[in-house]
Amino acid sequence: MKFIFIVIILFFLSDSFAQKDSLVIVEFPEIDASFPGGPFEMLKFIQNNIEYSQEMNCDYSKKVYISFIVSKDGKISNITILRGFDEAFNTACISLLKKMPDWNPAFDQGIAVNSKVLLPISIHLK
């Protein structure tokens, strides 16, 4: 009976550690997460996929600062507007990030890791 109890405890502990590992975010990885194809491909993606609405019909130039997590497998999650300026643009930027392809994950000590990305998106409307 003691053996079964110990095995059950070890099973739950190992499962608990595996889940914690998947939640660890490396602040300063050796190699940062990146958009597939690099910054120029990301710029093309943004230009081709951002959706403008009628509410955005005015002249201005602003930046929206967004943070998000790129997981070990390149998936984007936890999208947060750090500094926005207009609800319509904030929503458009979040929708844009949700459409992005999987990123190249960050690497630390040769292993893919979860990392946080800060992305400023400049918007110039005329």
N, C-alpha and C positions, 0 to 999 in steps of 0.2 A: 504494500500500500504506500509506503514511504517513497519507493522508487517511482511509482506513477505520479505522485504528488510533485516530486522534484522534476520529473520530465515535463509536466504541465507548466510548472513555474518557469523552467528554462525556455520552453516554447514561447510563452507570453513575453518574457524578457527579450528574447532574440527578435521577435516581431516588433516590439516597442523600439529597440535600437535601430532596426531597419527603417522604421518610419521617421525617426528623428534625423537619420542621415539624409533622407530625401528632403528634409526641411531646412537643412543647413545652407546658408547663403554665404559664399566667400566674398568678402568685401573688396579685396585687392588681389585678384587672381594673376598669375604670371602672364596669361594670354586672355585678353578680354573677349567677351562674346561679340559676335559681329554678324551683320546682315550678309546673307549669301551674295557673293559678287563684289562686296565692298561698298564704300560710301556712295560712289557714283550710281551703282545699281539701286541703292536705297533711295537716293534722290529721284531717280526715274520712277521708282515704284510710288513714291509719295505724290509726285506730279501727276501720274496717270491714275491714281486711285483715290485721291482725296475728293470727297463729295461736298460741293458747295451748295448751300441752300439760299433761298430768297432772303433770309434774315442776315446773310453775310454781304449784302449789296451796298457796300460803302468803301471809301478810300482809306486804307490804313496799312500799316506795316507793324506787325507784332511778333512776339515769340511765345510759344506755349512750351512749358517745361513739363515733361512726362517722365515718370519713373516706372519701371516694370521689372519683373524677374524673368530671366532666361534660364530655363531648367537645363539639367544635364543632357536632355534629349532635344534641346533647342526650342521647346514650346514657350510661348509668351504667356505670362499670368500676372496677377496683382497689378494691373494697370492703374496708375494714380496720376492725376493732374496735380503737379506741385505748384505751378503758377499758370493760370489761364487768364483770359481776359473777356471771354464772351462764351456764354453757354452753348451756342450753336457750334462754335469752333471747338470747344472742349469735347463735345459729343462727336464731331466729325473726326477729331484726332484719335479718340478712343476707338471709333469704328475702323479707322484706317489701320491701327495697330492690330486689331482683331483679324484683319484680312491678310496681314503679312505672312509670308511663308515662314517655316521654322528657321530660326537663326542658327549660326554655328555657335555651339556652346563655349563658355569660358573653360580654360584648362589651368589647373594648378598641380604642379609636380607630376605632369603627364597624365592627369586624370580629369575627365570632364566633370565640371562642378556647376552648381546653381550659382548665378550671380545677378547682381542688381545693375540695371542700365539706366542712365539718365540721358534722355534724348530731348534736345531742344528742337522744335519745329518752327522755322521762320515762315511767316505768312505775309505775303505782299499782295494786297488787292487794290485794283484800280478800276 
